[in-house]
Amino acid sequence: MPSIMAATSKDSERAIGVAPERLGLEEQIRLAGKFVALEIYTPEALPLRRIEAIGDSLEECIRTLTRRGLNPTLFEFVRLPNPF
C-alpha cells in the first residue's frame, strides 16, 4: 500500500506539464486536494490539457502563473480529486 504523504515541491515540479489523467497513482494521492491551472480551450487555440501551476490555493496558482509570465485569465483552476 503506498504511503500517503503530503506533496513536496518536487512532486509539484514533476507534475508541471503533465496531463492530470496521466499522473501516476502515488502522484494523484500526494497531489489530491491541490489546485491546478489548466489552459482554457478557445476556438483559436486547442490547448493541451496539462498542468501549468499547482498550489494549495487559487492565489498560489495565480502567483505561479504570473511568475512564469503566463496570463492567469487564460486558465481554469480545478482541485485535484482523491483517486479513491
C-alpha positions as CSV (number, residue, x, y, z in Angstrom):
1,M,0.0,0.0,0.0
2,P,1.5,3.4,-1.0
3,S,2.3,5.7,1.9
4,I,0.0,8.7,2.0
5,M,2.3,11.8,2.3
6,A,1.9,15.4,1.7
7,A,3.0,16.7,-1.7
8,T,6.6,18.1,-1.8
9,S,7.8,20.8,-4.1
10,K,9.5,18.0,-6.1
11,D,6.1,16.4,-6.6
12,S,4.7,19.6,-7.9
13,E,7.7,20.3,-10.2
14,R,7.4,16.8,-11.8
15,A,3.7,17.3,-12.4
16,I,4.1,20.6,-14.3
17,G,3.5,19.9,-18.0
18,V,1.7,16.6,-17.3
19,A,-2.0,16.0,-18.1
20,P,-3.9,15.3,-14.9
21,E,-5.2,12.0,-16.2
22,R,-1.6,10.9,-16.8
23,L,-0.4,11.3,-13.2
24,G,0.6,8.0,-11.5
25,L,-1.4,6.7,-8.5
26,E,1.2,7.9,-5.9
27,E,1.3,11.4,-7.6
28,Q,-2.5,11.5,-7.5
29,I,-2.6,10.6,-3.8
30,R,0.1,13.2,-3.0
31,L,-1.5,16.0,-5.0
32,A,-5.1,15.3,-4.0
33,G,-6.8,18.5,-2.8
34,K,-4.3,20.8,-4.6
35,F,-5.5,23.3,-7.1
36,V,-4.1,23.1,-10.6
37,A,-4.2,25.6,-13.5
38,L,-5.1,24.2,-17.0
39,E,-5.3,26.4,-20.1
40,I,-8.8,27.2,-21.2
41,Y,-10.0,26.0,-24.6
42,T,-10.8,28.6,-27.2
43,P,-11.7,28.2,-30.8
44,E,-8.4,29.9,-31.8
45,A,-6.3,27.5,-29.7
46,L,-6.7,23.9,-28.8
47,P,-4.5,23.7,-25.7
48,L,-3.0,20.6,-24.3
49,R,-4.7,19.6,-21.0
50,R,-1.6,19.8,-19.0
51,I,-0.9,21.2,-15.5
52,E,0.8,24.7,-15.7
53,A,0.7,25.5,-12.0
54,I,-0.1,23.8,-8.7
55,G,-0.9,25.3,-5.3
56,D,-2.7,24.9,-2.1
57,S,-4.9,27.9,-3.1
58,L,-6.1,29.6,-6.2
59,E,-4.0,32.6,-5.3
60,E,-0.9,30.5,-5.2
61,C,-1.6,29.1,-8.7
62,I,-2.1,32.6,-10.0
63,R,1.2,33.8,-8.5
64,T,3.0,30.8,-10.1
65,L,1.5,31.5,-13.5
66,T,2.4,35.2,-13.2
67,R,6.0,34.4,-12.2
68,R,6.2,32.2,-15.3
69,G,5.0,35.0,-17.5
70,L,1.6,33.4,-18.2
71,N,-1.7,35.2,-18.2
72,P,-3.9,33.7,-15.4
73,T,-7.1,34.8,-17.1
74,L,-6.4,32.2,-19.8
75,F,-6.5,29.3,-17.3
76,E,-9.2,27.3,-15.5
77,F,-8.5,26.2,-11.9
78,V,-9.6,22.9,-10.6
79,R,-9.0,21.0,-7.4
80,L,-7.4,17.5,-8.0
81,P,-9.7,14.8,-6.5
82,N,-8.6,11.9,-4.3
83,P,-8.2,8.9,-6.6
84,F,-10.3,6.7,-4.3
